[in-house]
Amino acid sequence: MCIIREKQYEKMKQKNFINANYIKKILVIAVPIMLSNLISQLQMLIDKIFIGRLSLEAMSAVGNASTPMWTTMSLMFSLTTGATIVVSQAYGANETDKAKNTLASLFKYNNVMGVLLFLFWFFIPQTAFHLMGVDESIMGMCTDYAVYFAPIFIMNGIGTSVSCLLQVSQKTQIMIAYGVSRSVANVILDYIMIFGHFGFPAMGVKGAALATTLAEVLGDLIVLIYVLASKKLKLRPSFKQIMASAFRPYADTIKMGAPAACEDFAWNLGNLYLIVMLNRISVEAAGIHSIVFSVELIAVVLVGSIGTATLTLSGYETGKKNPGGVWEVVKNSAILSWSICLVNLVLFLLCPKQILGLFTKDAAVIKAAGLYLLVVGVDLFPKSGNIIFGSGIKGFGRPGWMLKTQILGTVFIITFSTVMVLVFHMGIIEIFCLVVVDETLRFLLNNWKLKSIRKTKEEIMK
């Protein structure tokens, strides 16, 4: 009797506390991606510094050109989310052939999409820029940037497919080498090509785009060589499999990934409208939002890496028909993510003026820094919850739910920000608080949905 009770007690301990096994699995996938993304963030910051030294017009041109191009690129990554779900579920169910066939189809048709996007941005980028209302005075620089940046879309087809393979195989360590090599090369090439050093001509905006393209080639080559040479990637399809692959598996991944892509679009739409409303308050309000968003982005990048691991492992546990395992992945990922949020909140509370002082010398902004960062620090907790719990829901094979809650959130933001600004003439702090309310409401819904899916699946298995 005592032995039985002791076992029950140990079982309760495992349910209530951190599971070291899952923590290890999460970190194995997340840490390399995390480091790679942080390095990329640093590199992009240096990019902005270099381009800013050219002229304000150059900065505007790069901003106008890169925003739609990166949005297009993120669409491919969002669609590949479907492949990660399908492949990880197949791998968890020991359906290796299905996993390989899906990856083969992904490699083949993602490259077709990459080539099509390259052709658009290389030959007719002005179409997008005219729709955006880009001023004719910088249209030439925008076009130059697009033409020199466009080859990245060809490599992006391979890159998204390789990323899916590495995540599902839990072999993401090579991403550190990718991030370091790509970022270091980009900074060096920026210095040489933008300003014209070591005998090279000063290419300005063209140099910035070309430097990014060449650095991306270097990083992708390192990862590709690893993938081709590694004997540990059991799911890697052969060249013959890729060429002979059918379109159907790819269509299945698109079907699963389309909600994630639409979710990403809905989020961007809400964020864009929020900036419009902040512009109605004042030019400074939109600037403060941009600064605070940059500070928040570092924590979001860290949590997003954990979210990637959560998606992969949740899909794997779903394939094993282990809904309890999905909950363990989500629970332990949430503990890691909220620990990051807590550290950020403490830093925000201890040195808010020093943090915002890195981005602005405006005395009024620095004076109110504590309040701005307090709200953002609190917002990180439900935002992180949505990333992690949302990844668990997608891992269960229900990406459509996250699209529904994001649409709800976007409608909420558009409706209430309009009323708050245009009717009640509220300020930036109230708008920031509105974002916290939005994230919190969606987190409560996503938390309920994840538990509901888990309960349903466990009842089916009984």
N, C-alpha and C positions, 0 to 999 in steps of 0.2 A: 504493500500500500504506500509506504514512504517513497519507494522508488518511482511509482507511478506519479505521485504528487510532485516529486522532484523534476520529473520529465515535463509535467504540465507547467511547472514554474519556469523551467528553461525555455519552453515554447512561448510562454507569455513574454519573457524577457526579449526574445528575438523579435516578437511582434511590436513591442513598445519602444525599442531602442534602435540605434543605427546598426545596419547590417553591413559589416566590414567587407563581406564578399561583393555586395552590390556597389558599395562605395569604390572599391578597387576597379571593378569593371567600368564604372562611369568615368573615373579619372583616367583610365588607360586610353579611352577614346577622346575625352574632352580636353585634357591638358595640352596635347600637341596642337589641336585646333585652336585652343585658347591662346597659346604662345604665338602661333602663326598670325592670328587675327590682331593681337596686340602690336606685333611688329609692323603689320600692314597699316594699322592706325597711325603709328609713329611716322611711317614713311609718307602717308598722305598729308600729315601735318607739315612735314618738311617740304613736300611738293607745293603746298599753299604758300609757304614762306618764299620759296624761290620764284613762283609765278607772280606773287604780289610785288616783288622787286622790279618786275618789268614795267607794269602800269596797271591802273585800275581797269582799263579796257581789256587787258589781257586776262585779268582775273575774272571779269564778267564773261568773256568769251569761253574760257575753260569751264566756268560754272554752267553756262547755258548749253554747251556741247556735251559735257560729261554727264549731266543729270539724266537726260533721256536715254543715253547710251548705257549707263549703269542700271537704269530702271529696266531696260530691255534685257540686260544680262541677268538681273535678279529674277526675271521671269523664267529663264532657263533653269536657274537653281531651284525655284519654287516648284516647277514641273517635275524636277528630278526627285523631289520629296516623295512623289508617288512611287518611284522606283525603289527608294530606300525602304518604304513600307512593304511593298510586294516582295522584294528580295529578302529582307530580314525575316518576314513571316515564313517564306519558303525555306530559308536556311534553318530557322528554329524547328520546322516540321520535318527536317532531314530530307527535304525535296531538293536535293542538290542540282539535279538536271533542270528543274524549273527556274531555280535561282540563276544558273549559268545562262540559260536561254534568254531570260529577261535582261541580264546584263549585256549579252551579245547584241540584242535588239537595241538596247539603250546606246551602246557604243556606235552602232551603225546609224541610227536615225537622229540622235542628238547631233552628230556631225553634219547631217543634211541640214538640220535647222541652223546650225552654226554658220554654214556656208551661205545660206539664204540671207541671214542677218548681216553677214559680211558684205554681200553684194549690195544690200540696201544702203548701209552706212558708208560704203566706199564710193558708190556711184550717185546716189540721190539723197544725201543727208539734208540738203536744203529743204526738202519736203517737210521734214519734221520741224526744222528751225523756223520756217515760215508759219507753220501752224502754232508755234509757241509765241509768235510775235517778236522774234529776235530783231533787234535794230540792225539796219543795213550797214551801219558803221562798223559793226563787229562780225558781220555775216561771213566775211572772208576768213577771219581767224577761226571762227566756229567750224567752217567747212574744212580748213586745213587740219584742225585737231581731229575731226571725225575721220578723215582719210588716213591719217597716220595711225590712228587708234584702232581702226576697223579690223585689221588682221587678228586682233585678240579674240574676236568672235569665232574664228575658225578653231583656235586652241581651246576656247571655252566649251565647245562640244565635247572634246576629249576630256577636258578638266572636270566637268561636272560628272561624267561617267566614271572616271577614275576615283573621284571623291566618294561616290556611292559605293564602289567596290571596296575602298579602304575602310570606310565607316562600318559596313556590314561585316567585313573580315576582322574588325577591331585591330587594324594595323595602321593607325593614323600618325605614328611617330615621325614618318618621313615628312609630314607637313611642317615640322619645325625647320628642317633643312630648306624646304620650299620657301617658307616665309622669310627666313634670314637671307638666303641667296637673292631672292627676288627684290626684297626691300633695299638691301645694301647696293645691289646693282642699279636699282632705280635712282637712288640718291646720287650715286657717282655719275651715272649717265645724265641725269638732270643737270648737274653742275657743269658737265662738259658741253652738252648739246644746247641747253637753253642760252647760256652766256657765251659759248665759244671759247673753250680753253684747250690747251695742249694741241694747238694747230687746227682744231675743228672750227667750222663757221658757227656763228651765233644764229641759232634757228628759232629762238623764241618759243612761241606756242607749239610750232611743229616739233621742236626739240623735246618739249615736255611729253607730247603724245608718243613720239618715237622712242624715247627713253622708257616709258611705261611698257610699250609693246616688246622691246628687246628684253627688258627685265622679266616680263611674263614668259617669254620664250625660254629663257634660262631656267626659271623656276619649274616650268612644265616639263622641260627635258629631264631635269633631275628626278622628278616624280615618275615620269614615263620609263626612264631607265630602271628605276627601282622596281616598278610594276612588272616590266618584262624580264628582269633578272631574278626576282624573288621566287623562291620555291615554297613560300609559306602561304601564298594566296590560292587556296583551293578552289575558289569561285571564279578565278580569272578565266574568261572564255578565250579560245584560240582564235587566231586570225581567220581560219576557215569557218569557225562557228559564227563569227561576226558577219562575214560576207554572205553566209547562207541564211542568216536569221530572218524570220518573218516579221511583218509589221504588227501583227496582233499583240504580242507581248508588250511592245512599245505603246500601243493604243491603250492597253490596260493600265500602264503606268501613268499615262497622260490623264486617263479618267480619274485615277486616284490622286494625281498631283494637281489637277485643275482647280479644285477648291482651295488648295494652299496658295496657288498663284492669284486667284481672285481675292483671297483673304489679304494677301500682301497689297494688292491694288486698293482694296477698301481702306486699309490702314493708311496708305499714302494719301488717299483722297481726303480722309478725315484730318490728317496732319496738315495737308495743304490748305484746307478750309480754315483750320485753326490759325494759321499764319495770316490768312486774309483778314480774319477778325482782329488779330493782334495789330495788324497794320491800321485798322480803323481806330484802334486806341491811340497808337502813336508809332512813329518809325522806331523809336527807342524800344518799345514793347516787343516788336518783332526781333530786334537785335538781341535783347535780353533772352528771348526764347532760344535763339540760335546759339548763344553762349552756353546757357544752361543745358541745352540738348547735347552740346559737345562734351560737357562734363559728365552727363548721365550716360553717354554712349559707351564709355569705357566699361562701366559695370554691366551694361546690356550686352556688350560683346562677350564678357566672361560668362554671363548666365546663358547667352545664346549657345555657347560651346557645350555647356552642360545639357541644354535642350537638344542639341544634335545627338549626344550620347543617349539621352532619354528616349528619343524617337527610335533609334536603332535597337536598343535593348528591349524596349517595349514591344516592338515588332517581333523580335526574336522570341520573347516570352509568349506572345500571342500565338506564334507558330507552334510552340510547344504545348499549347492549350493550358497555359498556366496563368490565369487572370490574377491570382495572388502575387505572382512574380512581377507583373506589370505594376501593381500597386507598390511593391517594394522598391522597384526602380524609381517610380515617381516620388515616393516618400523620401528616399535617400537623396535624390537629385534636388528636391525642394529644400532639404536641410543644408546641402552644400550651397545652393543659390542664396538662401536667406542669410546664411553666414556671410557671404560676400556683401549682401545688402546692408547687413548690420555694421560691417567694417566701414562701408561707404558712408553710412549715416553718421557714425562716430567722427569720421574725418570731416564731413560737412559741418558738424556741430562745433568741432574744435577749431577749425581754421577756414571759415567760409570766405573771409575777406582775402586771404592769401590765395585761395583757389580761383575765385573770380577775378582777382587782380592780375592773374596771368593773361587774361583775355581782354581786359578793359581797364582804362584809367578813369572812367567816369565815376566821380565821387558819389553820386546818388545811387548808382548801381552797387558799388562796393559797400555803401552804408546799409543797403537792404539785402546784402548777400546772404546773411544768416537765414532770413525768412524764405528767400527763393530756394536755397539749398535744402532747408528743412522740408519744404513741401515736396521737392524732387526726391529727397532721401526717403520719405514716407511712400511716395509713388512707386519706388523701385520694388517694394515688397509685393503688392498685387500684380505689378507688371511681370515680375519674375515668376509668380505663381501661374500666370496665364501662359508664359513660355513653357514651363515645365509640365503643368497639367494638360496644356494643349498638345504637347508632344506625346504624352501618354494616350490621349484620346485618338490622335492620329495613328499611334502604334497599334491600337486596337482595330485600326482600319476604318475609322470614322472621321475623316478630314472634313466632311461636309458640315459637321457641327460647329467647328471653329470658324468656318465662313459665316454661318448664321449669326454667331455671337459677335463677330467683327462687324458685320453689316449693322447689327443692332447698336453696337458701340459707335459706329460712324454716324448713324442717324441721330443718336443721342448727342454726340459732340456738335454736329451741325445745328441741330434744333436749339439746344440750350445755350451754346455760345452766341448764336444770333440774338436770342432774347436777352441774354445778359449784357451784351455789348450795345446793341442797337436800341433796346427798350429801356434797360435799367442803367446803362452807361457804366458798367462795372469795369474794374481794372485788371491788371495782369495777374495778380495774386489769386483773384477769384477764378480766372480762367485756368490757372495751374491747378487749383483745387478741383475744378470740374473734371480735369483729366484724371485725378486721383479717384474721384467718384466713379468715373467710367471704368477704369481698370478694376476697381474693387467689385463693382456689380458683375462684370464679366467673369472675374475670378470665382465669385460665389456660384455662378451658373456653371462654369467649367468644372469646378470641384464637385458639384452635385451630379453632373453628367458622367464624370469619370467613375464615381462610386456606383452610379446606376448601371453603367455598362458592366462593371466588374461583378455586381450582384447578379445581374441577368445571366452572364456567362457561367458563373459558379452554379447557379440553379440548373442551367441546362446540363452541366456536367454531372450533376448528382444522379 
